[in-house]
Amino acid sequence: MGTVNVIEVADPADDRLADYVRLRDSSLRRSLEAEHGLFLAEGEKVVRRALRAGYRPRSLLLTRRRRTVLDDVAAEFSAPVYVVDDAVAESLVGFHLHRGVLASFHRRPLPGVAEVVADARRVVVLEDIVDHTNVGAIFRSAAGLGVDAVVLAPRCADPLYRRAVKVSMGAVFTLPYARLDNWYNGLEDLRRRGFTLLALTPAPDAVPLAEAVDGDGRYALLLGTEGDGLSSRWIAQADVRARIPMAARDVDSLNVTAAAAIACYELTR
């Protein structure tokens, strides 16, 4: 890596490293990232995917043993590249940074729902899924299986939070998404745009998901929160209640990430 923007830093309290402080403190990170309009990417592959997606870097943090890993894309880093010892990195972020690569990127303005779904045929809609790992895993399945877009309820976890980015393997950079302004009536806008609303539920009277989807329609698959599933209001607003049939009598459903993967396959095949 060229030397123009490479800066060796020995003090974890150096203000220049403020983007990377205490990565496991979720309340601090939400406040800091919202205030400064940034997000973090962890690991070489994910950083490369953020760059390919056109996100503009604020800075790069490398441990000394990994300082050359991104030499081939050094020209894309007009932002500073900070190099630190492993001990400095651990003191700064709050855990052993075994991948040795972090980057801080500028966020983009989030598009509206109308823009994101304009040309979409298959959409996943997440209601109040608050675990960042689950959100990241759902994005990865949706992107890999050919879903066109994701729509988030207002209280859903942030797809650009570090853990979600990491678990998605960068799928959050390439799969378009938007956030509803209104949980109470937000689904009606999707229906007006021609989407059939499919509520995924383990209810025994729901139809098997494979029978609820044909090849020609526009479908919005509704997935509910980790514990209770979809709210009664969203289930009532749906056009079709659909289920994933279970073979074992004592298992009525799957966790939301497994269910999302199966449902995305059925939705797009």
Beta strands, then each sheet from edge to edge (+ up, - down):
strand 1: 6-8
strand 2: 38-42
strand 3: 57-63
strand 4: 81-84
strand 5: 101-106
strand 6: 122-126
strand 7: 149-152
strand 8: 177-179
strand 9: 195-200
strand 10: 207-208
strand 11: 218-223
strand 12: 240-243
sheet 1: 1+ 4+ 3+ 5- 2+
sheet 2: 8+ 7+ 6+ 11+ 9+ 12+ 10+
end
